[in-house]
Amino acid sequence: MDKFSGIDLHSNNSVVVVSDDADRVLYQRRLPNDPIQIRAALAPHREDLVGVVIEATYNWYWL
């Protein structure tokens, strides 16, 4: 099953969502802006992830 991830990046947290090809939400969490925690959240879906998109404003360059 193909999976897709979207991350809404804010100043101190991110909302991470993983959905399937039928647009069902499989995972949704608000996480601190810590790359280790974000990678850990995506890890169980890694084999099936087709893509990850990030919505961020111009000033969140840490990513």
N, CA and C atoms as a LAMMPS dump frame, in Angstrom:
ITEM: TIMESTEP
0
ITEM: NUMBER OF ATOMS
189
ITEM: BOX BOUNDS ff ff ff
-5.0000000000000000e+02 5.0000000000000000e+02
-5.0000000000000000e+02 5.0000000000000000e+02
-5.0000000000000000e+02 5.0000000000000000e+02
ITEM: ATOMS id mol type element x y z
1 1 1 N 0.847 -1.171 0
2 1 2 C 0 0 0
3 1 3 C 0.898 1.24 0
4 2 1 N 0.658 2.16 -0.924
5 2 2 C 1.394 3.419 -0.955
6 2 3 C 0.931 4.322 0.183
7 3 1 N 1.893 5 0.789
8 3 2 C 1.601 5.954 1.856
9 3 3 C 2.258 7.287 1.526
10 4 1 N 1.671 8.335 2.051
11 4 2 C 2.146 9.689 1.818
12 4 3 C 2.194 10.417 3.151
13 5 1 N 3.142 11.325 3.298
14 5 2 C 3.24 12.083 4.541
15 5 3 C 3.22 13.574 4.242
16 6 1 N 2.533 14.298 5.096
17 6 2 C 2.537 15.75 5.053
18 6 3 C 2.93 16.268 6.422
19 7 1 N 3.779 17.267 6.443
20 7 2 C 4.235 17.858 7.696
21 7 3 C 3.953 19.354 7.641
22 8 1 N 3.178 19.828 8.602
23 8 2 C 2.891 21.258 8.723
24 8 3 C 3.842 21.813 9.774
25 9 1 N 4.835 22.546 9.326
26 9 2 C 5.919 23.014 10.18
27 9 3 C 5.576 24.372 10.787
28 10 1 N 5.608 24.439 12.115
29 10 2 C 5.37 25.68 12.848
30 10 3 C 6.659 26.08 13.559
31 11 1 N 6.633 27.15 14.31
32 11 2 C 7.856 27.643 14.949
33 11 3 C 8.428 26.688 15.989
34 12 1 N 7.58 26.001 16.736
35 12 2 C 8.103 25.119 17.788
36 12 3 C 7.522 23.714 17.753
37 13 1 N 6.697 23.412 16.758
38 13 2 C 6.152 22.061 16.636
39 13 3 C 5.774 21.804 15.187
40 14 1 N 5.541 20.539 14.895
41 14 2 C 5.103 20.132 13.566
42 14 3 C 3.95 19.156 13.712
43 15 1 N 3.002 19.243 12.794
44 15 2 C 1.932 18.252 12.737
45 15 3 C 2.312 17.288 11.623
46 16 1 N 2.513 16.031 11.993
47 16 2 C 2.939 14.998 11.053
48 16 3 C 1.75 14.096 10.763
49 17 1 N 1.453 13.919 9.482
50 17 2 C 0.337 13.08 9.06
51 17 3 C 0.849 12.065 8.044
52 18 1 N 0.397 10.832 8.182
53 18 2 C 0.643 9.796 7.178
54 18 3 C -0.717 9.293 6.737
55 19 1 N -0.919 9.257 5.424
56 19 2 C -2.185 8.755 4.885
57 19 3 C -1.891 7.709 3.817
58 20 1 N -2.919 6.937 3.479
59 20 2 C -2.743 5.921 2.442
60 20 3 C -3.292 6.427 1.113
61 21 1 N -3.231 5.569 0.093
62 21 2 C -3.659 5.985 -1.239
63 21 3 C -5.167 6.161 -1.355
64 22 1 N -5.925 5.768 -0.332
65 22 2 C -7.37 6.019 -0.286
66 22 3 C -7.675 7.255 0.571
67 23 1 N -6.629 7.99 0.936
68 23 2 C -6.732 9.219 1.732
69 23 3 C -7.214 8.973 3.16
70 24 1 N -6.979 7.78 3.683
71 24 2 C -7.283 7.487 5.089
72 24 3 C -6.084 7.897 5.936
73 25 1 N -6.345 8.589 7.024
74 25 2 C -5.27 9.014 7.921
75 25 3 C -4.846 7.82 8.769
76 26 1 N -3.574 7.46 8.658
77 26 2 C -3.026 6.33 9.403
78 26 3 C -2.283 6.779 10.657
79 27 1 N -1.804 8.008 10.634
80 27 2 C -1.033 8.547 11.755
81 27 3 C -1.176 10.066 11.733
82 28 1 N -1.394 10.651 12.894
83 28 2 C -1.437 12.112 12.994
84 28 3 C -1.038 12.509 14.404
85 29 1 N 0.033 13.29 14.507
86 29 2 C 0.511 13.731 15.818
87 29 3 C 1.14 15.114 15.7
88 30 1 N 1.039 15.874 16.766
89 30 2 C 1.784 17.131 16.893
90 30 3 C 3.054 16.784 17.662
91 31 1 N 4.193 17.079 17.068
92 31 2 C 5.482 16.737 17.653
93 31 3 C 6.334 17.991 17.793
94 32 1 N 7.265 17.976 18.753
95 32 2 C 8.211 19.088 18.828
96 32 3 C 9.089 19.088 17.57
97 33 1 N 9.643 20.222 17.234
98 33 2 C 10.521 20.316 16.065
99 33 3 C 11.883 19.711 16.378
100 34 1 N 11.884 18.417 16.46
101 34 2 C 13.085 17.638 16.741
102 34 3 C 13.208 16.605 15.625
103 35 1 N 14.221 16.731 14.761
104 35 2 C 14.344 15.798 13.64
105 35 3 C 14.355 14.33 14.057
106 36 1 N 14.915 14.029 15.206
107 36 2 C 14.958 12.638 15.667
108 36 3 C 13.546 12.127 15.933
109 37 1 N 12.719 12.926 16.589
110 37 2 C 11.342 12.502 16.869
111 37 3 C 10.511 12.401 15.596
112 38 1 N 10.734 13.311 14.66
113 38 2 C 9.976 13.267 13.409
114 38 3 C 10.373 12.036 12.594
115 39 1 N 11.664 11.755 12.504
116 39 2 C 12.108 10.54 11.795
117 39 3 C 11.574 9.289 12.471
118 40 1 N 11.556 9.268 13.795
119 40 2 C 11.033 8.106 14.521
120 40 3 C 9.547 7.91 14.24
121 41 1 N 8.803 9.004 14.112
122 41 2 C 7.369 8.903 13.819
123 41 3 C 7.134 8.33 12.428
124 42 1 N 7.998 8.666 11.484
125 42 2 C 7.839 8.185 10.108
126 42 3 C 8.43 6.79 9.89
127 43 1 N 9.317 6.358 10.768
128 43 2 C 10.035 5.092 10.587
129 43 3 C 9.136 3.881 10.346
130 44 1 N 8.036 3.695 11.071
131 44 2 C 7.205 2.509 10.826
132 44 3 C 6.571 2.486 9.429
133 45 1 N 6.544 3.625 8.761
134 45 2 C 5.903 3.736 7.448
135 45 3 C 6.926 3.846 6.319
136 46 1 N 8.187 3.827 6.657
137 46 2 C 9.263 4.125 5.71
138 46 3 C 9.216 3.288 4.439
139 47 1 N 9.01 2.01 4.557
140 47 2 C 9.031 1.123 3.385
141 47 3 C 7.943 1.461 2.377
142 48 1 N 6.82 1.993 2.843
143 48 2 C 5.677 2.261 1.972
144 48 3 C 5.529 3.73 1.591
145 49 1 N 6.358 4.608 2.163
146 49 2 C 6.222 6.039 1.876
147 49 3 C 6.659 6.348 0.446
148 50 1 N 5.759 6.952 -0.292
149 50 2 C 6.044 7.366 -1.663
150 50 3 C 6.633 8.774 -1.669
151 51 1 N 6.197 9.595 -0.727
152 51 2 C 6.703 10.958 -0.665
153 51 3 C 6.351 11.637 0.637
154 52 1 N 7.113 12.676 0.934
155 52 2 C 6.874 13.504 2.113
156 52 3 C 6.872 14.959 1.646
157 53 1 N 5.833 15.683 2.012
158 53 2 C 5.773 17.109 1.686
159 53 3 C 5.763 17.906 2.984
160 54 1 N 6.349 19.092 2.924
161 54 2 C 6.439 19.942 4.101
162 54 3 C 5.899 21.319 3.751
163 55 1 N 4.973 21.796 4.566
164 55 2 C 4.474 23.159 4.419
165 55 3 C 5.168 24.005 5.476
166 56 1 N 5.941 24.97 5.02
167 56 2 C 6.687 25.81 5.955
168 56 3 C 6.72 27.24 5.435
169 57 1 N 6.824 28.174 6.344
170 57 2 C 7.003 29.556 5.928
171 57 3 C 8.486 29.808 5.688
172 58 1 N 8.81 30.953 5.181
173 58 2 C 10.165 31.255 4.735
174 58 3 C 11.218 31.232 5.836
175 59 1 N 10.835 31.329 7.087
176 59 2 C 11.84 31.496 8.14
177 59 3 C 12.122 30.24 8.957
178 60 1 N 11.696 29.083 8.53
179 60 2 C 11.97 27.854 9.286
180 60 3 C 13.023 27.032 8.557
181 61 1 N 14.245 27.566 8.513
182 61 2 C 15.312 26.943 7.731
183 61 3 C 15.989 25.774 8.43
184 62 1 N 15.698 25.543 9.696
185 62 2 C 16.391 24.47 10.412
186 62 3 C 16.164 23.122 9.765
187 63 1 N 15.031 22.954 9.087
188 63 2 C 14.709 21.658 8.492
189 63 3 C 15.613 21.398 7.309
